[in-house]
Amino acid sequence: MNSQTARVLIDHELSATALIETDETLTKHSARLKFDQQAYVLNVKITSGTETETLIHKRLTSLPEVEALLSSETVFILSDFKAPPSASA
């Protein structure tokens, strides 16, 4: 999985989205992952109502490092990330 993800990231930004309901409040968790200048750039935001909070904005050196941060700090895992439909054409 990591080698396939690394190949896709050379040309495309990947994204993941999750809707989480807690105490009758719906929050949208959105994440983007791209490879830029020898590092993986991870951005994770949480939107509740009209408020958006940036949870993570980091540059990481490897996909295992990305996976570790995702699993410890977010609702995502690396396999949640997908390329936009136009990227597979």
N, C-alpha and C positions, 0 to 999 in steps of 0.2 A: 504493500500500500504506500509506504513512504516514498519509494523510488518513482512510482507512478504519479503521486502527488507532486513530487519535485519536478518531474518533467512538465506537467501541466502548468505549474507555477512560473515556469520560464516565460511563457507567452500569455498567461491569463491570470487575472485576479479571481480567487475563489470566494464564495460567500456561503453563509449559513444563517438560517432564521428559525427561531422557536417562539411559540406563543405559550406563555405560562400563566395559569390562573391560580392565584392564592388569595384567600379571603375575599372572593368575589371581585378581585381586581385583576384585570388582564394586562400582562406586561409583554412587550415584544423585545426579544433578545436578538440582536443582529450582529453578525461578525463578518469581517473581511480579512483575507489573508493574501498577501502578494510577496513576490520576491523582488527586491530592489537593492541594487548596489551591494551584492554579496551578503544580504541579510533577509530574513523573513520578517515582514512587517505585519503585526496582528493588531486589529482594531476591533473592540467589542463595545457595543452600546446597548443600553437598556432604555426603552421608552415606555412610560406609563402615562396615559392621558396625553397631555401636551408637553410633558417634561421628558427630556432626553439626558441621560447621564452617560459619560464615557467611563466604562469600567476598566478597560485596558487599552493602552496605546504603547506598544513596545516593539523594538527590533530584537530579533532573536537569531542566534547563529546556526541553529539546526532544527530539523523537523521533530526530533525527539524532545527538544526543549519546548517547542510549540505545543506538542501533545501533552507534556507534563503541566504546562501552565493552563492549558484548556481544561484538563481534567481536574485540576485543583482549584481553579478560580471561576469556572463558568459552567453552563449547562451543556456545553458542546464537547465533542471529541473530534479528532482530525477527520474521520471518515464522514462527518456531517457536512463537510465543505464540498461544494459542487461548483463547476464552471458554469457560466451562463450558457443557455441553449445555443447561442450563436458560435460558441467556442468549439462545439463538437461537430459543426458542419464542415 
